[in-house]
Amino acid sequence: MLSRGDRQGAAEHGHRITAAIACHVARAGGTIDQLTQLLLHPEHEGGRHTRSIALRSGQTRALDYIRRVWNSASKTISTTIALSSRHDAYEVLAALRDRIETTPWRGERGRTALRVLRAHLNFAETAGGPLHHASERQTAEEAGVSRTTLRVVYEAILKPGGWLRRLRVGHGREGSTWYLGDGNIPGHGDPALLSRFRSTQFPPDPALGEWTTPETAITADIDSTVLSRLMGHDAFAHHALGSAALLIISALHLRPDQTVAELVGTSSVSRATTYRTLKRLAERGLVQHTGETWSLAPRALEGFGIRLPDADDGHTPALGWDKVAEQHGTWGIAARRKALHTAERAAYQKALARFAEHRSKALVIVRDDRQVLVPMPRPDEIPPAWHAPYGRVLDPLTGRPTADWRVATDGRLILITPADQRSYDELAAAHAEALSEWESVA
């Protein structure tokens, strides 16, 4: 008798095979009728999962499943590009990089989304194509943001905007599987729709003809390579120079000697934020201006500012990005984030190991012509210090409640995994019922 985990794994494997076949038929120009005939053919090995659904739930349920798989495959094929060689893959990534650098990323949330997207582009370039693997912790460390912020921009900008698509959620030691898109979904391609890009809190007056166009231009012009090298440093954390400084430095590196009006367009940063950011950068000797034009100071990308001959305002130039982070009180944020992620990974692997030790196939005995489930051993009671409100469990390493563990009414642990389709209360009730039935039989 297969355990619940084995059945779940077999179903997922069968679905992946079915989806791959549907994508192949769609890319070859086939139809849903041809896919149905292929999957329901009794001698076709790839249709075993679909035929199993037909046997268990009926022909109508199987046809509905085929229709859903076909719709998903058709959508996937329409938004992906067939790559015949590594050279084609790098051409696609280069075109995507150009599109990212010329797309306006307005507002703080949009600029954060740019950092996350650039981190995924780094992973894709390493993998050699738009398809790549990355975990949330790995991406957060690369982009220099927290996991909470990372999830917000995933759901608010990058996924609905067509820039990223998660094909498979990571599990164990494997990261999630991602595919880079080109942000061409109608109505979602512009991050400005999801963030505030006006420089005032008052709404426009249509009668006066105010704000007929956005403050920033419809295209940008930055060097995302510079952005990707600097974004993970503590000096560009949210409470330090921030993402606006990243975009202005990237824009000035690509094209020096820009006016504030030009920077507003090339960096997609509002006029007020551009003035504030340039002032902060000038105080640390990272930018300099001649008349109305601004440019990066010598060795600015290495983090070393210089005092201009006529600078008598008392500001001390920065002596490196580390010094900038110390001045803003953000020094060590990346190291602490990495240490927290390391502890979370270790705790997660330890929990998986403990769960694997107790995992075994379901055992049943036959009594009076009926099967009785033999209850599995429950974990030992946990210390009271690990208890949290609402039945949650505190992780002893991080001190934070874990998402997968719950405390039953008898003070013992229950692990809820993604494979479990029952709630915590249903798991506790099922165990209590099995235990009661087993004791009555014994």
Disulfide bonds with the S-S distance in Angstrom:
none
